[in-house]
Amino acid sequence: MDRRTQVVHDQPADCRPWADARTPIRCGAFTLVELLVVIAIISLLAGVVLLNVAPQLGMGKQAAARAQIKVFASALDTYNMANGRYPTQAQGLDALVRKPTQPPIPDNYPDGGYLQGRTIPHDPWKNPYVYLIPGRQNEPFEVISYGADGEPGGQGNNADLSSSDAQ
């Protein structure tokens, strides 16, 4: 039996290994150009999605920082009601989780403090919150997150968040 007349049952007739060299062989696979076109389309779609989703991630961090600032403000008000004053700037926000050792030392400090945990959490950008007494606009206190850049001022994700704005 001649090789050219052999029947290969599991391959189409035009995918036989002894096909004419002048005829392109197509065995149901994708060409390199087709694969590159698909990869380019997927890359474009991923870019569009990323451009639309990325700003929302920053907004989530800002919302988390605002919520944490409100928790601090509530704990500071509770501290004030129990002790007749807010923690001094030297005592800082740590006075909400540990009894201050610097005067004035509160007489009515609860065993668990005013917040859960042993440390004051950082803002979502891993920067410490700033505690001012009095606040910049003559409030009794102010708790500030300087945003993503950790510096005063800024816009968008870098904007400052303050307990003055949250109230």
URPE-V702643 format. One record per backbone hydrogen bond with DSSP energy under -0.5 kcal/mol. CO is the residue of the C=O (numbers start at 0). NH is the residue of the N-H. E is the energy in kcal/mol with one decimal. If there is no record, write none. Layout:
# URPE-V702643
co->(CO:CO)
nh->(NH:NH)
e->(E:E)
This chain:
# URPE-V702643
co->(1:2:5:6:7:11:12:15:19:23:24:30:31:32:33:34:35:36:37:38:39:40:41:42:43:44:45:46:47:48:49:52:52:53:53:54:55:56:57:58:59:60:61:62:63:64:65:66:67:68:69:70:71:72:73:74:75:76:77:78:79:87:91:92:93:93:95:95:103:109:122:126:129:129:131:134:138:138:141:142:143:144:145:146:154:155:156:160:161:161:162)
nh->(4:5:7:8:10:14:15:18:22:25:26:34:35:36:37:38:39:40:41:42:43:44:45:46:47:48:49:50:51:52:53:55:56:56:57:58:59:60:61:62:63:64:65:66:67:68:69:70:71:72:73:74:75:76:77:78:79:80:81:82:83:91:94:95:96:97:113:114:105:112:125:122:131:143:141:137:133:134:131:162:129:160:150:149:157:158:147:144:164:165:166)
e->(-1.3:-1.0:-0.6:-0.7:-0.7:-1.9:-0.9:-1.7:-1.5:-0.6:-0.5:-2.1:-2.4:-2.2:-2.0:-2.4:-2.3:-2.2:-2.5:-2.3:-2.2:-2.3:-2.5:-2.2:-2.2:-2.3:-2.5:-2.2:-1.4:-2.0:-2.6:-0.9:-1.2:-0.6:-1.2:-1.5:-1.6:-1.5:-2.0:-2.2:-2.1:-2.4:-2.5:-2.2:-2.3:-2.4:-2.1:-1.9:-2.4:-2.5:-2.3:-2.4:-2.7:-2.2:-2.1:-2.4:-2.4:-2.4:-2.1:-2.2:-2.4:-2.3:-1.5:-2.2:-1.6:-2.3:-3.2:-1.3:-0.5:-1.3:-2.5:-3.2:-0.5:-2.7:-2.1:-1.5:-0.5:-2.5:-3.0:-2.0:-2.9:-3.0:-0.6:-0.9:-1.9:-1.4:-2.7:-2.8:-0.5:-1.4:-1.0)
